[in-house]
């Protein structure tokens, strides 16, 4: 924690900061009163110098590291992040070229495949369930998303829309990968996958965490082998009792897996990061 200098103490006693603070009669603790953004902007223009903000920021951080930093981040986000990025780091101490720490566990949530992923402060689980169907022209992968209260419905819709776009992309070759192997070619069957995604914690990049969980769960998928007892010349509809599902399983042979990359261009008065 920073140590207040005589200059900072003198600044704390300046008239311009008197209305920002007060003494609590019970504990005699100095508390900084947070001004509105509009008020701060007006004071800045009136002062006519860039040192106004930097001096107050320095003072706030010295008076209370936790409260001052949160005020700085909420009211002056551009200045807050620029102080770190200019030094080549993020507020959590990572280098600007480093990724958030990633942890995952496979096969922990049932289904034919599942994964639990923690990316920074975001936690997401994905369970894959499979069902058999005759070949058709519709989609083969369906997504269901459930989220904690801190995630808005708009965020959920954005994630669902992007997942649907990815899984309808022919470059992932899902149609060929989901065809049931080892049965008569006259009766073409396919697997349909339902991805049940749960956003457990949203303190981080939700989209990146969701795609990591989905990719890990697909990598964990094991589909059982299937045999049919349906005659080639039998034109009657296929019945459930004619389908046998065995314990032997095979992995999902995908040529590629979806991966998310998030980029942000930070503009400052000096340069773009």
N, C-alpha and C positions, 0 to 999 in steps of 0.2 A: 504493500500500500504506500502511496506517495506521502512524503512528509511536507507539511505546509511550511513555507519560508516566511520571513518577515514581510516580504513584498505581497505574498498572497493574503496574509493576515490583514495587511493594510487595505488590500482590495476588498476584503470581506466587510470592512468597516466603511466603505465608500457609500455616499448617499444614494447612488444609483442602484445599489443592491439592497437597500433597507427594506423595500416592500417585498423582496423575494424571500425574506427570512423572518424567523421569529423564535423566541426562546420559549420552551415548554416550562411552565412553572414547576412541574413535578420533578423533571430530570435535568432541567437547564441544558438541554441539548439543542444545538444549532440545527435548524431544519431549513432547507432551501425550498421556497415556494416556486413552483414551476409556472412561468408565464405562458400565455397563449402565444402561438406562432405569430399571429398578427401583431401582437404587442412587441414581440422581439424584433420583427421585421421593421416596424416603425422606429424603434430605438436605434436599430442598426443604421437606418438611413439618416436619422437625425445626427448620430455620432459622426457619420461620414468617414469611417475608417474601418478597415478589415480587422484591426486588432480587437475590436469590441467583442466579437464572438469568441475568438481564441482565448482571450483573457478570462472571460466568464466560464468557458469550457474547462480551462485549466483549474480555475477555482472550484468549480463544481466537483470535478474528479478528486481534488484534494480533500474537500470537506466530507465527501461520502463516496467512496469508490463505487459501491453497488448502485446507489440511487442516482448518482451523477451520471454514470455510464448509461443507465436505462433512459434517463431524460435526454441525454445527448443522442442516443440511437433513435428515440421516438420522434423528437422534435426537429432534429437536424440530421437526417439519415445520410444525405450526401456527404456532409462534412465528416460525419462519424466514420463511414467506410473509407473515405479518402485518406484519413490519418493512418489507417492500417495498410491499405493497398499501396500507398506511396512507399511504405517500408517493405513491401513484398510479402505480406502476411495477411491472413484473415483474422477476424476478432477472436476466433478460437485457438489461434496460435499456428495454424497450418500455413505452409507456403502456398502462394497463389497458384502454383503449378501442381499441388498435391490434391488427391481425392479424399473424400470423407472415408473414415474406416468402415469396412463392409464385413458383416458377419452373417452367416447363413447356416441353416440346418435342413437337411433333406429328409423326407419320409416321416415327418413328425405329426402330420395332420390327416392321415388316412387317405382314402381314394386310391386311384391307380398311380398317383404321384402327388407330392406336396412339398412345400418349402416354407420356411420361416426366415425372413430377411430383416436385418437391422442395418440401415444405412445412415450413419450419423445419428440423429435423433428420431428418424422415421422408422417405424416397424410395420411390416406388411407380411401377411401370410397368404398363401395360395394353395388351394386344394383342387385337384383335377379329377373329375368323375367322367366315366366313359359309358356310352350306350351304343347298341348296334342298330343300324338302319340300312335299308336298301339304298343303293346309290341314287343320288339326286343332284339337282343343279343348285340347290341352296347352300347356305353356309354350313360348315362342319364344326366350327368352334363358336361357343357362346360364352359371354362374360357376365357374371353377376358380381356386383361390387357393394360391399357393406363398409361403412366408415364410422369412426368415432365422432363424437359430437363436435369436435373442433374443426372438422372438415365440412366445408359448405357443399350444398347440393350442386352448385356450379362446378366445383372442383371435381366432384364425382362424375358429373356428365362429361367433363373434358377428358378425364382418364378413360371412361367407357368409349367415347367416340374415337379416341386415338387407338385403343386396343382393337376396336372393330375394323378400323382402317388397316392396321397391321395384319390382322388375320385374314383379311380378304385380299391381301397382296399375293399374287401368284408366285413371287420370287421365293417365298418360304416353302413352296411345294407341299402344302398340307394335304391336298387331295390325294396325291399318290402315297404319301406317308401314312395316311389313315385307312387305306384300303385293307380289308381283311385278307391276310395271306393264307394260302393253303386250302382254299375251297374251290369248288367248281366255278369256272369262269362264266358259266351260263347264269349263275346267280351271284351277281356282284354286290357285295355288302361292304359297308364302311363303318368306321367308328366315328361317333360324334362326341366331342369333348365339351364339357362345361367347366369353366374356370371360375371358382368361387374365391374372390379376392376380398380380404378383410384388411382395412387400414386400421391398425391398432394404435398407432401414435403418429402424429403429423408434424412433429418438430424437426423438419428437414425437407428435402426434396421428395415430395410424394410421388411424382411421376417416375423419377429414377428408381425409387424403392419398389414401386409396383412392377416395373419392367424387370427388375432384378429377380423379384419373387416369381413372376410368371415364367421367366426363362429357366430359373432353377427348378421349378415344379415340372416344366415340360421335359427337362433333362432327366428328372427322376421318374418319369412315366414308364410303366411296364404294362403292356397290353397282353391279355391272355390269348392263347391260341384257340381257334374255333373250328369245329367240324359240323357239317350239315348232313342230315339224313333225308334229303329231298331228291327224288329221282329227276334226272335231266328232262325226261319227257312229261313230267307231272306239271300240268298247267294250273293246278290249284294254288291258292295263296300259301305262302310260307307260314308254317305254324311254329309257335314258340317251342313246342316239344321236339321239333326237328333240329333245333340248334343246341349244340353241346359246347360248353365253355370249359376249358381245361386249366389246370394249375400252371402249366408251362407258360412263361411270359417272354416277351421280347421288348426291347427298348424302342422308343419312337425315333425312327431314322429320319431326322430332319437335316436338310442340307445347310440350314442356317438358323440361328436363334435371334429373336428381337432383342436389341440393346438400345438403351436410351442414353443420349448425351444432352446435357443442359448447358447452354452458353448464355452469358450475360455480358453486354457491353456497358462498361461503367465510364461515363463521361465526366471529366473534371475540367476545371479552368486551365489546367496545365497540359493534359494530354488524355488520350483515350486508353483505357486498360482492357 
